[in-house]
Amino acid sequence: MATKLRCAIYTRKSSEEGLEQDFNSLHAQREACEAYVLSQRGEGWTVLKQPYDDGGFSGGNMDRPALRQLLADIDAGLVDIVVVYKVDRITRSLGDFARIVEVFDRRNVSFVSVTQAFNTTSSMGRLTLNVLLSFAQFEREVTGERIRDKIAQSKARGMWMGGNPPLGYDARDRRLVINDAEAAVVRHIFQRYLALGSTRALAEELEQDGYRSKAWVSRSGKALGGFPFSFGAVVQILRRPVYVGEIVHRDKVHPGLHEPIITREVFDAAQARMRSLAVARREVPVRATPGVLAGKLFDADGERMSPSFAYGKQKQLYRYYIPLSCQTGVKGQRGDGVHGRISANSLEMFLVEALQRFTGRTTIAVADLATLLSRVELRRAETHIVIDREALFPGDHPDLALAGVRRRIATDETAVPDRGDALIRIVLPHRLQLRGGRAFLRGAEQEGPRQINRALVKALRRAHADLLALKASPLVAPEHVVEAATPETAHERQIVRLALMSPVLQRRIMAGDHPRGLALRQLLKCPMPLAWADHAHLFEDLSRSGAYLLKP
C-alpha cells in the first residue's frame, strides 16, 4: 500500500480584477491542480482541504498571507507536497525561491508544477526550475522597465500619472483640474509666507485659523486627510512646482497640461525667501567642540552618555551630555540613573577640581580629562571615576600613587585599585541640582557669563520697600523704592531680613555674582549673623554645606 502524501495546492493572481466572479483564475488553477493530484492517487497523493489562495498579490515578494500560512504549515509538518499551476505562481524572484526551497528541504517537502512536469526531488528538476525562475524574474524586470518608461514619457507630456492629487487640484482623465476652494487656500499660504517669512509661524497661524490639509475618501470608503498643517506640509506646498503648471519626474521638470494656481513671480519670490533663510541658518555653527568625555561617560544603568549642544536665542552655546536612549526617543524611567541632560561645563569642572585636589597640581585643565580618565559613571548620588594611574602619576609606584590619592580625599570619598594596578577607581559623593531640564553638580562652577537670579533680586527689592514703609531702610533712598505695605505674614518678615544683609552680598546678588543654584527659600531659612563682618563668607559657607542645592 502506497504511503499517504498530503498535497497543498497554492494559487495566486496578481490583480484583483475578476476575483468577484463565480469562477475566476484562482478556481481554474485549483481545478487543474486537483485533477493532477487525482491522477497520482495510486501513489498515495491526497488534496488537503485547506485553501492557499492569494488574490491580488504580486509574485515579486513574499509578503502574501496564504504563502505565509503555507510555509508555517510546512514547518509544522502538515504538508508533504506543494502543487502549483505554474512556477511563477509561487514566486517570480530567484532569491525568494531559494528561501522557499530551504523550507521545503528542511521538511523533505516536494514541489510540483502541473503545466511544467517536474519536481524538486531530483537534481534535473532543480536545474529546470531555476531556469524557469530566471525567465520569470526577467519577465518581471522587463515589465517594470516598460511601466517606468511609460510613466516617464507620459509625465514629459505633462500628464498626471496617479497618486493623491495635491491640495488645490482634482485628478480627471490623467489631468489636474483646479479645485477653487482648495486653490484659495494655496494662494493664501503663499501670500502669508511672503508676509511672515517663517514657515513655522505660518503653520501655527494656519492651525489657529482653522485651515486643514486636503481631505479625500479612499476606494475602501475610508476618510483620509483633513489634518492641521504641519511645518513639513507647509514647506512641501511652498516648494511644489505643480502650482505654477509644471510636472516633476525624478530630477526633471516638464510643462504640465493643468492650469497654474500661483504666478511665476510669487513662486520665485517664495523660493528665494526660503533659500535666503537656509543660507542664514547654515551660517550658525552646526557643531560644537566634541566633549572630552565622549565614549567614557556612562550612567548608573551602564548606558553611554554622548555629548550634545544647543544654541540659545542669543546664539549662546549650551553643552551637555545626554543618554543615547534620550537621543533616539526611547525615554522613560531607567533605574536610578541620571534622567535627561547633564551640564557639560558643570560635570567637567567638577572632575577637574577633583583631580587637582587628588594630585595637588593646579595645571590640570578640562582638555586633560580625555587622557587622565578611563571611565566615568554618573549616578544620582555619587560619581565613579576610573583614572589612568600612569597618566596621572607618571613613574610612581602603584601603592604610592594610591596612597597619595587616599591622603587627599575627603572622609566621604573612597579610592580603590581597579583592574590590577593600572587604574584607580574613586567614588565622589555629589548632589544634583535640576534647572531648565539640565542637571548641575555641586561645587562645579560653570564657564561663561553669570546669570542674575531674578527671584533673589525681586525679593531684595521687596525687602527694601518694606523697610522703607517702616522708615527703617539704611541703604535705599525713597525715590528708588516702590511703596509697599507693612509686612504682616511670616514669609514677608523673612523677606525683610534680606535688606539687613551686608551691602557687599546685596551687590553680589544684584550682579549675579553668587554661587550657582542659590535659591531664595534656602537663603531665607539660613541663620543671619548680626554683624556685617560675619556675612563675608556666608555664600561660601552655604556652598560648602550644600544647603542651597536641591537634593535628589
Phi, psi and omega in degrees: 000131183292147178290139181285126180243122183273123185252125175258126181261123180249132178231153181208146174222132188292320183251164179272355182297127177087356182290340181282353181287156180295326178229104183246191184297324180296321178294320180295318179297315182294322180296318179295319180293320179296322178295322179292317178297322179297326178291341180257020182300328179295338178271002178092013182282135175223147183271131173286142181287338181295119178278144175234082186243125175246098178262124180086026181236138179286152176270007182278352178214176183256011181275071182226130185298316182292323179294319178298320179295321179297313180295325177294319178293326176295316178298329180279358178078027182262355185230139176251328183220138174253125183245130177229160179287314175220158183299321184288356175289327182273328176190154173245012183241129179295320180297315179295321181295325178298320178292324179293318180296327177299320177295318179299313183295324182296331181250011179056044179262133178271157180235128186230135172251128186291313184275350177234088193295095174197167172215169188270012179281348180239157179294323178295321177297321178295317180298313180299319181296316180296323178295315179297319179294327177299317178291324178296317178293321178299317179297318179296318180293320178295320177298317178298320179295320179297319180294317180296320179295321179294319178297318180296317180293322181292319178292328176297335177270003176088016182274153175268117190257038172100177185093172179290124180296151181289162176304130180105349183226155167239150182262127177216124175052050178063023177225154176265130179244136185293132172262109190303317182294316180288326179298325177296324177294319180297315179297322178297320181296315180294318181295317181289328178294317179295333179279319183273321181075015181218124179290325179292317177296324179293318179298319178295319180294318180298321179293319180295326181276358175087014178287145181229157179288175183296136179246142178207170181243128181287172180297333179278359179090010181273133179281129182233160178075199181077028182262161173299148181289125174271172179300315181295322180294321178295316179298318180298318179296316183294336184261356187277119178291350181300334183283351173249019174086029181239154177243132182253132172228113185057242182256015181246146179242128182238150174297133182267165177276353184265163179278143178286152175260325183249141176288156180298324181296315180293318180297314180296324178295320178294320179293319179296322179294318180293322178294320181295321178291325179295320178295319180297322179292324181291337179290338176285132179307132185263350179223144176260173177297130181303142179293139181291343180263011181301128180083355183240351185258130181224152175268186185294338179272003181082010180274136182291140175248123185252156181288146176212176182201168177205158178249138177279183182296330179265020179064021174284145186268131174243122179253145177201167174250142186220140178298147181299327181296329177286326179290327182269003177088003179268095185249175178134184180289128184232068178063220180257020180287170180287135181263140175072217188258153174241133180300124182294315180299317181297313182294315182295319179292327176299316180288321178298314180298323179294313181294323176298320180290322182290327185259342185077009180257126179268001183271356180290128182243174181299320182298336181286345182298330182297329181260331184279330184259137176261327181200144176229124179247111184265114179247178186289324184243358181201158177241127176260121176242138177247113185257151176279110186300316184292325180287326183274325180231072183298129176084349181281149174293144181307318181293322180292319179298314180295320179295323179295321178293314182297331181290334185256353182280159179281172185292332181265014178247155180227153177219128181222156175295152180222129181055057181080227181250001185285330184234158176232127178261128181237133178256120182246109175296144177209171172236146179258138172246129181261130178205126177062031179084358179242155178254138178241147180265143178298138174082001181251109180281140179278153172279161176101179184291155178290155175242125181287131178277104186295329180294319178294318181296316180297319179294322180294319178293322178294323180299316180290327177296320179294318179295326178295321178298330177271001183057045184230007182281123182271353190244327192251134177285152184302324184290348182259004185234139176281138180297141179218158179285158178297132181300134182242319183275167179297321179296318179296323179290327175293322179299320182301327182300334182296329180290346181265003177290166178301138178304329179297315180293323179295321178293325177295322178295317181295329181268355183079012182268066178222166181303141179299137176086003179299120185254146182298315185295328177285324179293325180292330181277348184284135176300134184256113178300153182284323184267137179297332180297330179278356179274351191304319185250024183297312181297317181295321178296319177297320181296317181292324182280343181072016185293335184268357184269148177285128179282149182291000000 
